């Protein structure tokens, strides 16, 4: 018997399931792939919609499978009985499941005699290589994100510096919350939904995942990192820019140039077959040579202490990774390049673009300008 691939989830949250079916549903349904043939089992509520929208070979009725299971066993059926009936009809007794597969489902299937084996991520390795259609979806989301970023930069550029160093727009403080809301509104109007957008000023930006809060200040770097998902295509975009309203310190200027140069190192190195770890180490070495040391200083991690990049697709963080761990890049992968530097006496500095890996290099998808002082 063939080993089948089984997913039980809802495709609004589970990217593997949406990738396999291109069908969006908020409730659990069953996906089974045997020898390349893809089936889904849907409730009466969703079955007709699935028949017209799901990109699968067969759409089965959960209520019909439940009746067939009851005829076979003579007992009332549970959800697991429907799964059991599906596997029996597919003539398989072994399934591979994602690492987030429910324990109760796995235990129940094992009690019924099935072999249940977790398949390491990525569950569908082909997800890492993006089709031209997927690259178009990613680019669409990116263009919308760039519009939102431009709106944020314009607000910072047009703000007034107060005597206490705060930035004001009109008759109110320009806060991280206000800037975040302005960006989110631009994206919502274009069917993109953003969460956890980072607007981190000064010392807040030294923590790369600090979303930021409060009034923005002059002469301090403002890290703006936004990564929305397109509501229709489900694909993400990811971009970061760092700007200063007023005058950047000499250290911040050096950090900005070093991070930009770090991106260029990556662009020169990245191509099909390259180990992302060598790219990451080359950028880290460049930073060290310029005096930007990485490590714990005064009880906080400072320098360059995160990865250089990650895959982007139906999830904001997907394989591969460009980091200290080996990971071979392949043509067709879409990844971020986002080196950063973080020091408590200067603030945070990160610049992030999206690229497509090609056979002999990489293609830049991001078009947003990189300007420090605005």
C-alpha positions in Angstrom: 0.0 0.0 0.0 1.1 3.6 -0.7 1.9 6.0 2.1 -0.7 8.8 1.9 -0.5 12.4 2.9 -3.2 13.5 5.4 -4.2 16.9 6.7 -7.1 17.7 9.0 -7.3 21.5 9.5 -9.0 24.7 8.4 -7.4 26.3 5.4 -7.8 29.9 6.7 -5.1 29.1 9.3 -3.2 26.2 7.7 -1.0 27.3 4.8 -0.2 23.7 3.7 -3.9 22.9 3.4 -4.6 26.1 1.4 -1.6 25.4 -0.8 -2.8 21.8 -1.5 -6.4 22.8 -2.3 -6.6 26.6 -3.0 -9.9 26.4 -1.1 -10.5 28.7 1.8 -12.7 27.5 4.6 -12.9 28.5 8.3 -13.8 25.0 9.6 -11.9 21.7 9.7 -12.0 19.5 6.6 -10.0 16.5 5.5 -7.4 16.4 2.7 -5.9 13.1 1.5 -3.3 12.6 -1.2 -2.6 9.1 -2.5 -0.2 8.5 -5.3 -0.6 12.2 -6.3 -4.4 12.0 -6.4 -5.9 14.7 -4.2 -9.2 14.3 -2.3 -11.1 16.5 0.1 -13.9 15.6 2.4 -16.4 18.4 3.0 -19.5 19.0 5.1 -22.8 19.5 3.4 -22.4 23.3 4.1 -19.2 23.5 2.0 -19.4 20.7 -0.5 -20.9 22.5 -3.5 -18.6 25.5 -3.1 -15.6 23.1 -2.9 -16.7 21.3 -6.1 -16.4 24.6 -8.0 -13.4 26.2 -6.2 -11.1 23.5 -4.8 -8.2 22.5 -7.0 -8.4 18.8 -6.3 -9.2 15.6 -8.1 -12.3 14.6 -6.0 -14.6 16.2 -3.5 -16.3 13.8 -1.2 -19.3 14.2 1.2 -18.6 13.8 4.9 -22.2 12.8 5.5 -22.1 10.1 2.8 -18.9 8.7 4.2 -20.5 8.7 7.7 -23.4 6.7 6.4 -21.0 4.2 4.7 -19.1 3.9 8.0 -22.3 3.3 9.9 -23.3 0.6 7.4 -20.0 -1.1 7.9 -19.8 -0.9 11.7 -23.4 -0.7 12.7 -22.6 2.0 15.2 -23.0 5.8 15.4 -20.1 7.5 13.7 -17.6 10.1 14.9 -15.4 12.4 12.9 -12.6 9.9 13.2 -14.9 7.2 11.7 -15.2 9.4 8.6 -11.4 9.6 8.4 -11.2 5.8 8.9 -13.7 5.2 6.1 -11.8 7.5 3.7 -8.5 5.7 4.3 -10.1 2.3 3.9 -11.7 3.3 0.6 -8.3 4.7 -0.5 -6.7 1.4 0.4 -4.0 2.9 2.6 -2.9 2.0 6.1 -0.1 4.5 6.5 -0.2 8.3 6.5 2.2 11.1 6.7 1.0 14.2 8.5 2.3 17.7 9.2 4.1 18.4 12.5 1.1 20.4 13.8 -1.3 17.5 13.2 -3.7 17.0 16.2 -2.6 14.5 18.8 -6.1 13.2 19.3 -6.4 12.4 15.6 -3.0 10.7 15.5 -3.7 8.7 18.6 -7.1 7.6 17.4 -5.8 6.5 14.0 -2.9 4.6 15.6 -5.5 2.8 17.8 -7.3 1.7 14.7 -4.1 0.2 13.3 -2.8 3.0 11.0 0.8 4.1 10.9 1.0 7.8 11.4 4.3 9.5 10.7 5.1 13.3 11.0 6.7 14.6 7.8 9.2 17.4 8.6 8.5 20.9 7.4 8.1 21.8 4.6 5.2 19.3 4.3 5.1 20.1 0.6 8.7 20.8 -0.4 7.5 22.3 -3.7 6.1 25.2 -1.7 9.6 26.6 -1.5 9.9 27.1 -5.3 7.5 29.8 -6.3 5.6 29.6 -9.7 5.3 32.7 -11.8 1.7 33.1 -10.6 2.9 33.0 -7.0 5.6 35.6 -7.7 3.0 37.8 -9.3 0.8 37.5 -6.1 3.8 38.3 -3.9 4.7 41.3 -6.0 1.1 42.5 -5.9 1.1 42.4 -2.1 4.5 44.1 -2.1 3.4 47.0 -4.2 0.5 47.7 -1.9 2.8 47.5 1.1 5.2 50.0 -0.6 2.3 52.4 -1.0 1.6 52.1 2.8 5.2 52.6 3.6 5.4 55.7 1.4 2.4 57.1 3.3 4.3 56.5 6.6 7.5 58.1 5.3 5.5 61.1 4.1 3.9 61.6 7.5 7.4 61.6 9.1 8.8 63.9 6.4 5.9 66.4 6.9 6.0 66.4 10.7 7.2 69.3 12.7 9.9 69.0 15.4 8.8 70.3 18.8 11.0 71.9 21.4 11.0 68.7 23.4 12.1 66.7 20.4 8.8 65.1 19.7 7.3 64.9 16.1 3.9 66.4 15.6 1.6 66.3 12.6 -0.9 69.1 12.5 -2.0 69.7 16.1 -1.2 66.2 17.5 1.9 64.1 18.3 3.0 61.8 15.5 2.9 58.5 17.4 3.8 54.9 16.5 0.1 54.1 16.8 -1.0 56.9 14.4 1.6 55.9 11.8 0.7 52.2 12.1 -3.0 53.0 11.7 -2.3 55.2 8.6 -0.4 52.3 7.0 -3.1 49.8 7.8 -5.8 51.9 6.3 -3.9 52.2 3.0 -3.4 48.4 2.9 -7.0 47.7 3.9 -8.3 49.8 1.0 -6.3 47.5 -1.3 -7.3 44.2 0.3 -4.2 43.7 2.4 -4.4 43.0 6.1 -1.5 43.8 8.4 -0.8 42.8 12.0 2.0 43.6 14.4 3.5 46.3 12.1 6.6 47.6 13.7 7.1 51.3 14.2 9.9 51.5 16.7 11.8 54.7 17.5 15.1 55.1 19.2 15.8 52.6 22.0 12.6 50.7 21.1 14.2 49.7 17.8 17.0 47.9 19.5 14.6 45.0 20.2 13.9 43.9 16.6 10.4 42.6 17.3 9.3 45.5 19.5 6.2 46.9 17.8 6.8 50.4 19.2 4.6 52.8 21.0 4.2 56.5 21.9 5.4 59.7 20.3 8.1 59.5 17.6 11.2 61.7 18.1 13.5 63.8 15.9 17.1 62.8 15.2 16.4 59.2 16.2 16.1 56.2 13.8 12.5 54.9 13.3 12.4 51.3 12.2 9.3 50.6 10.0 8.7 46.9 9.3 5.4 45.9 7.7 4.4 42.4 6.5 0.7 42.2 5.4 -1.2 39.3 3.8 -3.3 39.8 0.7 -6.9 38.9 1.6 -7.7 37.3 -1.7 -4.5 35.6 -2.8 -3.3 34.8 0.8 0.3 35.7 -0.1 2.4 38.0 2.1 4.8 40.8 1.5 7.6 42.0 3.8 9.6 45.2 3.8 11.5 47.3 6.3 12.9 50.8 6.1 14.6 53.0 8.7 14.4 56.8 8.6 15.4 59.8 10.7 13.5 63.0 10.8 16.1 65.7 11.3 19.8 64.8 11.7 21.1 61.3 12.1 24.1 60.8 14.4 27.4 59.8 12.8 27.0 56.3 14.2 23.5 55.9 12.8 24.8 57.1 9.4 27.5 54.5 9.5 25.0 51.8 10.5 22.7 52.8 7.6 25.6 52.5 5.1 26.9 49.2 6.6 23.4 47.6 6.4 22.9 48.8 2.8 26.3 47.4 1.9 25.4 44.2 3.7 22.4 43.8 1.4 24.6 44.3 -1.6 26.9 41.6 -0.4 23.9 39.3 -0.3 22.8 40.3 -3.8 26.2 39.5 -5.2 26.4 36.1 -3.5 22.9 34.7 -3.8 22.1 32.3 -6.6 21.0 28.8 -7.2 23.0 26.3 -5.1 24.5 28.8 -2.6 24.3 28.0 1.1 22.5 30.8 2.9 24.9 30.4 5.9 27.8 31.6 3.8 25.8 34.7 2.8 24.9 35.4 6.5 28.5 34.9 7.6 29.8 37.3 4.9 27.6 40.1 6.1 28.4 39.4 9.8 32.2 39.5 8.9 31.7 42.8 7.0 30.0 44.3 10.1 32.7 43.1 12.4 35.4 44.6 10.1 33.7 48.0 10.4 33.7 47.8 14.1 30.1 46.7 14.6 30.5 43.9 17.1 27.8 41.4 17.9 27.2 40.0 21.4 25.9 40.8 24.8 26.8 44.3 26.0 25.5 45.8 29.3 23.1 42.9 29.7 21.5 43.2 26.2 22.2 41.6 22.9 23.6 44.2 20.5 25.0 44.2 16.9 23.6 41.8 14.3 21.9 39.0 16.2 19.1 37.7 13.9 19.1 35.9 10.5 19.7 37.7 7.2 16.5 36.5 5.6 13.7 34.0 5.3 11.3 32.6 2.7 8.0 34.4 2.1 4.8 33.0 0.6 1.5 31.8 2.1 3.2 32.3 5.5 5.3 35.3 6.5 8.2 33.0 7.6 8.8 30.0 5.4 11.8 27.9 4.6 14.5 28.5 3.5 16.4 30.6 6.0 19.5 32.7 5.4 21.1 32.4 8.8 24.0 30.8 10.7 22.5 27.3 9.9 23.1 25.7 6.5 20.2 26.0 4.0 20.7 25.7 0.3 19.0 28.3 -1.9 17.3 27.2 -5.1 16.2 29.1 -8.2 12.5 30.2 -7.7 12.7 30.7 -4.0 11.5 34.1 -2.8 13.4 35.3 0.3 13.9 38.5 2.3 17.3 40.1 2.7 17.2 42.1 6.0 20.5 42.7 7.8 20.3 44.9 10.8 22.4 46.6 13.5 21.1 47.4 17.0 22.9 49.4 19.7 21.5 51.1 22.8 23.5 54.3 22.2 22.2 54.7 18.7 18.9 52.7 18.2 17.9 50.1 15.6 18.8 50.0 11.9 17.2 47.5 9.5 16.6 47.5 5.8 14.6 44.7 4.2 13.8 43.8 0.6 12.3 40.7 -1.2 14.2 38.9 -3.9 13.7 35.9 -6.2 16.7 33.5 -6.4 17.7 32.8 -10.0 20.0 30.3 -11.7 22.9 32.8 -11.8 21.9 35.5 -9.3 18.8 37.1 -7.8 16.1 39.5 -8.9 15.0 42.3 -6.7 11.3 42.6 -6.2 11.2 45.6 -3.9 11.1 49.1 -5.5 10.9 51.4 -2.4 13.8 53.9 -2.1 16.2 53.7 0.8 16.7 57.1 2.3 17.9 57.7 5.9 17.2 61.4 6.6 13.7 62.7 5.5 
